[in-house]
Amino acid sequence: MSPFRVGERAVVRLGNPDGHTRVPGYLRGKCGEVIEILGKFVLADDSARGIRSPEQMLYTVRFQAEGIWGADGAPGVSVTADLWESYLEGAT
Amino acid sequence: MSHDHEGSAAVSNRVKLLVTALQERSVLTEAQLDDTVEKLLLHSKPANAFAMVARSWVDAAYKARLLADANAAAAELGIDLSHWSPVKLRAVENTPVSHKVIVCTLCSCYPIALLGPSPTWYKSEAYRSRVVRDPRSVLAEFGVSLPDEKEITVWDSTAEVRYLVIPQRPAATENATEAQLAAMITRNGLIGTALL
């Protein structure tokens, strides 16, 4: 899994894990643009399960409202979220 | 609102059980817990963020440092963050063309160390679910009517960053002192649900 660069497009992976996660459901499967690389942090999903895993890169990703809500998304509106690398995959 | 009461009673009960378990195992004493909570409440107040934003309006170099590294910019003004979780603080700036508003759709993440405890509405499901879907309408309900051409960015605090909005400096304040400017700032202004 290669790290994402600023300006690159990324898609939030589909999934529905049983335990704790920090992926907001409304962004699953949505495509956004990486706007900041925040550094490495322990993945919240693992720490909630008591799993000691290596820190993972965290990114700020910006999503346009039309990309989240389709025709119901207002032009000029965007939402950002902070997402760990394993939550994301490259946009095709 | 009976659901909320049941929720907080369940949480209180869980916290009591956890504290008892930690005390029984000599991990924590009641005095240590009281001391930690007291320090957090003593140091976490809106005056911290008001001082940072007022300074950013009178000192462009400070604003640049605040936008680049808000933890360091807080420390620079003597704001002690050691009593809080080690999270990354980030300031985002309103401009003539773009308005910012913060939320935590997953729970209630908030820059407590800089703004004190969050308002009740910030934790409500209505705010958390609606502000990402239709921020223009939600902001209008707060009395913030933005022209259609103004862009809005909603910052969802989903992980290890806590956000703070730097509002635009109020109009006609060229002669105001830093202290006078700080007194014009409101908590909602720094969440993005008010204009100054």
Interface residues (C-beta under 8 A of the other chain):
Chain A: R22 V23 P24 Y26 L38 G39 F41 A44 L58 T60 R62 I68 W69 D72 A74 G76 V77 S78 V79 T80 A81 D82 L83 W84
Chain B: K88 T105 L106 V132 R133 D134 P135 R136 D148 E149 K150 E151 I152 T153 V154 W155 D156 S157 T158 A159 E160 V161
